[in-house]
Amino acid sequence: MSNFAGLSTGYTALVAHRRRIDVISENIANINTPGYHRQTVELESLAAPKTIGFWAGKRDTGGGVNVRSISRAGSSLLEDNARQATSVADQMAVEEDVMLQIEDAVSGLSDRGIRAEFDSLWNAFDDLASLPEDLGVRRVTLERAEAVGRSLRSAAKSLNTLHLTQMATAEVQVSQVNELANSIAALDRQIIGGQASGAAPNGLIDQRDLMVSELSSLVDVSAVPESDGQVTITLDGFLIVGDGRSRPVSYEAQPAPLGDATGLSVAVLVGGDGRELTPGGGSLGGLIGAANNLIRHERQALDELAVFTANTVNAIHSSGAGLDGSTGHDLFEVTTGAIDIRISADLDGHPERLAAAQAGAGVLDESNARALAGLSEDPDGPSARVGHLIDTLSVRVSAAIARSEAAEKSADSATGLAEASGGVSLDQELTDLITAQRSYEAAARLITAADQMLQTLMTTGLVGR
């Protein structure tokens, strides 16, 4: 190796190990940066040039060292698992929140809840049976009946409001999905351009992958990395990002299906090809599922309870006679369900028409009021239906909470594994920093030695002879 070759070799070592120190510094600076992946300088030996010596024939001279690439740590498999687990966890979190709000709307366990109002009505009928001639008791009984209708209407209205909230939030999140898809496609174009120019766009890839994670949090997508650095993203088979371009999805609120008395609209996600998409996870999937299924299910249960209660009570009440001798009056009227159940127009403001007596038994007879009060003990009556609705809802809420907690733990575990595969270890970086520093110092010493050799050669007076 000539003295000039030694200088060249030392210079390549200085450049390479300085680059190592730069990258290590970047790792340390971003140790807590979300989405950042540890970078590592990959070195390679420069090919030694081949020359033909005049005296010795073929001779090799060292070429030094070169930075082959700057690799990015991380496991695509672990990161994909983390995104999927997070998507499920976000969906379960939305469903848990919605079920808790449904439970609060029904208020089955509170003093003013549906169960309590039904119990108060049966107690009022019992009091009416004791004092069938008392108009004050009759007014209280009508008020208790109206309270039952009011509690059912209130619960139905609360569920309708909750449904509208989920629909509006879903529409906002669809816009967020499209915005993220646009940003991911834009970064993909920069990444492709950077790699084509020989650069290492690891920072852009980190930004892109962080956005992919945000997208997965909104909706369950499949993200497949391509060889040129870009990513192909599909939603229920519809391509939303690919070849550096994004394809938007749209949100539609369609009318309730035929025969659905709730009147609740249906949230639909539509791809650019016009096909209805089914998001399988993420908060958007949870919102659409809650609007289309969870809330609708409880509204239908409330409607069935309201219609059953009205029919059951009216069947007994209409067969009896009021204090004024009138018969054939319904206590409740209902058109579609819980949203419009109320005291019938025949009895509203007419407590004397409450049918406490059996028809033909005399106006002071109380047997019909006793029969109405006995509905509280009927295993197939309205109270039993109320209990079943509330108990079933309680079980569903508990199950939603359990699923959400399990999904959150699974997501935390998967995220931890993914971060460990690509995250920065301060101990590792400090160790690498010492190694790179010593290598840089050695390269500098090599250049100094080569320089001293040249100075010796110059001062001997042999140069130029």
C-alpha positions, 0 to 999 in steps of 0.5 A, a space after each residue: 500500500 502506498 503512502 497516498 493509498 493510506 491517506 485515502 483509506 484513512 479518509 474513507 474510514 473518517 467519513 464512514 465512522 463520522 456517518 455512524 456517529 451522526 446516525 447514532 446521534 439521530 437515534 439518541 435524539 429520537 429515543 422518545 419520538 413516536 413512530 421512530 425506528 432505530 437506524 444502523 449504518 451498514 459498512 462494506 469494504 471498498 473493492 481493492 483496485 487491480 494494477 499491474 506493477 512494473 517490477 512485481 507484476 499484479 499487486 493489490 492495494 486496499 480501497 478502504 471502507 464505504 457506507 453501503 446503506 442505512 438500515 431501519 430496524 423493526 419487524 414488519 410482521 410484529 408491526 402489522 400484528 400491533 396495528 391489527 390488535 390496536 384496530 380491534 382494541 379501538 373498535 371494542 373501546 367504542 362498543 364498550 362506550 356505546 353499551 355504557 351509554 345505552 345502559 345509562 339511557 335505559 337507566 334500569 337500575 336507577 330510582 327513576 328508571 324503567 323498572 322503577 316506573 313499572 313497579 310504581 304503576 303496579 303499586 298504584 293499581 294496588 292502591 286503586 284496588 283498595 280505594 276504587 272510589 277515590 279520585 285522588 288515587 285515580 289521578 295518581 294511577 294515571 300519573 304513574 301510567 304516564 310516567 311509564 310511557 314517559 320513561 319509555 319515550 325518554 329511553 327511546 329518544 336517548 337512543 335516537 340521539 346516541 344513534 345520531 351522534 355515532 352517525 355524525 362521528 362516523 362521517 367525520 372519521 370517514 373524512 379522516 380516513 381519506 385525509 390520511 390516505 392522501 397523506 400516505 400516498 404523498 409520502 409514498 411518492 417522496 419515498 419512491 423518489 428518494 430511493 430512486 436517487 439512492 437516498 435512505 428516506 427512513 424518516 419519511 418511512 417512519 412518518 408514513 408508517 405512523 400514519 398507517 397506524 393512525 389509519 388502522 386505528 380508525 378502520 381495519 386495513 391491510 397494509 402490504 409493503 412493496 419492494 420500492 418502499 411504498 405501501 399498498 393499503 386495502 379496506 375490505 378488498 378496496 384499494 385506497 392507497 397504491 402506486 403513490 395514489 389514494 382512492 377515497 371512500 364515502 359515507 352514506 346514511 341510508 333510510 331504515 330497512 322496510 319493516 324496521 319500526 325504529 326509523 333509524 337510518 343505516 350508516 354505509 361505507 362505500 368504495 370508489 367502485 360503488 361497492 358497500 364496504 364492511 369495516 372490520 375494526 377500528 373506531 370507525 368500524 365500532 361506530 358503524 357497528 354501534 349505529 347499525 346493530 347495537 343501538 338498533 337492537 336496544 331500540 327494537 327491544 324497547 319498542 317490543 316492550 312498549 307494544 307488549 305492555 300496551 297490549 297486555 294492560 289494555 286487554 285487561 283494562 278495556 274489559 273493565 268498567 270505570 267509576 262512571 260506568 264506561 267500558 272499552 277504554 284503552 289505558 295506553 295508545 302506541 303507534 310504532 313503539 317506545 317513541 310514542 307510547 302514552 296515555 290514551 286520549 280516552 283516559 287523559 284527564 279522565 281518572 273516573 274512566 280508570 277501569 278498576 271494576 269488572 264490567 257489571 260488578 258495580 262501580 266500586 268493585 276492585 277486581 279489575 284493578 287487582 288483575 292489573 296489579 297482579 301483572 307485577 307477578 306474572 312471569 310472562 307479563 310486562 314486569 318480567 319483560 322489563 327485568 329480562 331486557 335490563 338483565 340482558 342489557 347488563 350482561 351485554 355491557 359486562 361482556 363489552 367491558 370484558 372484551 374491551 379490556 382483553 383487546 386493550 391488553 392484547 394491543 399493549 402487548 403487541 405494540 410493546 413487541 413491535 416497539 422493542 423490535 424497532 425502538 432505540 435502546 440507550 445502552 446499545 446506542 452508547 455502546 455503538 457510540 464508543 465503538 464508532 468514536 474509537 474507530 474514528 480516532 484510529 482512522 485519524 491516527 492512521 492519517 497522521 501516521 501516513 502524513 508523518 511518513 510523507 514528511 520523512 520522505 520529503 525531508 530525506 532529500 530523496 524526492 526529486 532524485 
